[in-house]
């Protein structure tokens, strides 16, 4: 089961619809086109089209599973007392004095460009259940960082 926002759930559903209504017909058309070119035993286009279709079907199945297992978090019931999923955390790197802000989301919603980090990342794990003003040391692949939590919002 994966906890996620309503927006994240809707994005998964939209992606599934796009794959099923646009990409699946394209894959079928590519197979049909390659099949029309003759001998399938020596037809690399046909093999490539079949492989692309298999990858697409795998992606569709994974999306369906994620949608079926999704547990949408009711943000009205969340508190900004401590860091949890869907918390937006403003913090300061105590070594560099750099300010940063991340929203903690499910893995399927993570997007670093949008400031959304997966709840499974070392930084998110190190922040969970911490409160404003807390200082935490978190081990990341490049070493250890020391952060101060400045503000938590939902």
N, C-alpha and C positions, 0 to 999 in steps of 0.2 A: 504494500500500500504506500502510495506517495502523497504527501500533503502538498497542496498547491493553492495558488490564488484562483479566483474565478477567471481572471484575465488569462492566466496560464492554461487553465482548462479549455477556455474558448479558443485559444491559439492552437492547442493540440487538435481540437475538433475541426477547426478551419484547415489545418494542414492535412488532416486525414481526408477531408472532402476534396481538397485540391488534388491530392495524389490519386484518389479513386476516380475523380471525374475528368482530370486532364492528363496526368502522367500515365495512368494505366492504359487508356486508349492509344496514347502515343507508342507505348511499348508494344502493344498488340499489333499496331500498324507497321512498326519496324520489323517485327517477326514475319508478318505476312509479306512485306516487300522483299525481305531476304529470301523467304521460301519460294517466291515467284522467280527467283534468279536461277533455279535449277537444283542440281545435285547437292543435297544437304550434307552428305558425308565430307565434302571438301569446301563447304561454304562457311568461311570464317565470320562473315557478316551475320549469318543466322546464329552461330554460336554466341557471338557477342550480344546480339539482341536477346537471346534466351537468358544469358547471364545477367544482363541489365534488368530483365523482367523479374528474375529471381531475387535480385537485390531490392527491387521496388516492392515486391510482395513481402519480403522480410521486413522492410521498413513499415509497410502498412500494418502488418501483424503486430509489430512492436508498439506502434501508435495505438492500435485498438486495445492492446493489453494495458498500456499506460492510462488510457481513458477509462477503461473498466475498473482499474485499481485505484483511480484518483479519489482522494478525499479532499474536498474543497474546504478550505479554512474560512470560517466566518470571522472576518476582520473586526466586526463589531464586538466580538467577545474577547479580543486580544487586549493585553495590557502593555503599557510601555514601561512597566516597572523593571523588567529584565529582558535581555536579548532572547528572542525566540524566532521561529520561522515567520517571515514577512516583516520582521523588524527592520527599520532603516536605522543604521548605526553610524553616527558621526564620531570620528576618533582622531587622535593625534598620535603620530609615530614619535615616541619620546626620544629617539636617537636623532632623527633628522628634522624633527618639529613639523614634518609635513602633515597636512590635514587630509583626511580621506573619508569617504562616505560609501557604505555598501548596504544594499538591501539583501537580506538572507532569504533565499528562495529554494524551491525544489530543484533537483538536478536538471529537469527538463526545461526549466525557466531561466537557468543561469545564462547570463550574457554580460561579460565583463565590460563591454563598451557602454552598456546601460547602467553599470554599477551594481549588477545583480550577481551575487556569488552563491554557489550551491551550498546547501546546508552541510554537505559532506566534506567541504574543503577544510584544510587545517585552520585557516583564519576563522571561519564560521564556527567550527567546533570549539575553538579557543574562546570565542565570545559568548557562546550559549550560556544562558542563565546568569550572566554578569550584569551588573547595574551601572548606572551613570556614576562616573568618578572612579570606577574600578580601573586598576592598572593590571594588564595581563601580559605574560610572556608567552609567545606562541612560536613553536618550532615549525618552520616552513622549509621547503627544499634548499633555499639559499642560506639557511642558518636560523637564528632566533631573532624575532622582532618584539619590541616592547611597545605596547599600545595603551593609551588612556581613552576610556569611553567618555566622550563629551556629552552626547545626547542620544536618546533612543526615542524613535517615533514609529507609529504604525502607518 
